[in-house]
């Protein structure tokens, strides 16, 4: 059984945005749901371009009490 740990705020697409714009869009993009956190979480994203989304999600999880956050992506695009 999976439990939602994060809620994403805002839905502006990052496609075509610069690295700086992506970082700004990702700040505060995730809110921890306040559930009892697991010790470890695996984040999965379809594409990592700058890492801003993955970083923002990981920071929210750590603030919520997750001890270890691992991230994996299907693809990586260099800017």
N, C-alpha and C positions, 0 to 999 in steps of 0.2 A: 504494500500500500504506500503510495506517495503522498506527501504532505506539502502543500505550497508554503515555501519559506519566504519568497519575495513577491512583491507586487510592483509592477513597473508603472511609473508615473509618466504621462506624456507619450506621444506616439510619433513624434516627428522623425521622418526617415533620415538616415545618415548618408545614404547613397549620394555621391558627388560632393560631399562636404570635406573640408580640409581637416587635417589632424587636430588643429586648434578648435575648430567648430565642433568636431566629434567629442572632444574632451568636455567642452562647455555643455553640450547636450546631455552628456552622461552624468554630470554632477547632479546628485540628488534624484537620479532617475529611478532608484529602487528603494523601497521601504520594506524593512523586515516585518514579517507578519506577527511576531510576538509569540510564536509557539515555542515549546521547549526544543531548543536546537539539537541536532545530532552533532557528534564530535567532528565528523568529516562530511564534506559535501563535494560532489563532482558537478562542476558547471559545464554545460555543453552548449556551444554556439555554432551556428552554421558557418560563418566566416569571421575571421579576426583580421581587421585591417590595421587599426592603430592599437587595439587592445583596450580602448577606453570603456567600452561596455562591459567587458569581462572584469576589468579593474574595479569599476563602480559596483558591480554586483558582488564581487568578492569582499570589498570594503563593507558593504551593508551586512553581509553574512557574518563577517568577523565582529562587527559592532553588536550583532545579535547574539553572539556567544559561540559561534562555530569556531573550533580550534584549527582545523585544517581545511583549506579550500584548494581543490585541484581544478584545473581548467583544461578542456580539450575542445578542439575545433575540427571541423571537416575540411576547411580550406583556410589559407592565409594569403592575403593579397598585400603586396608591398606598395607603398605610396611613394 
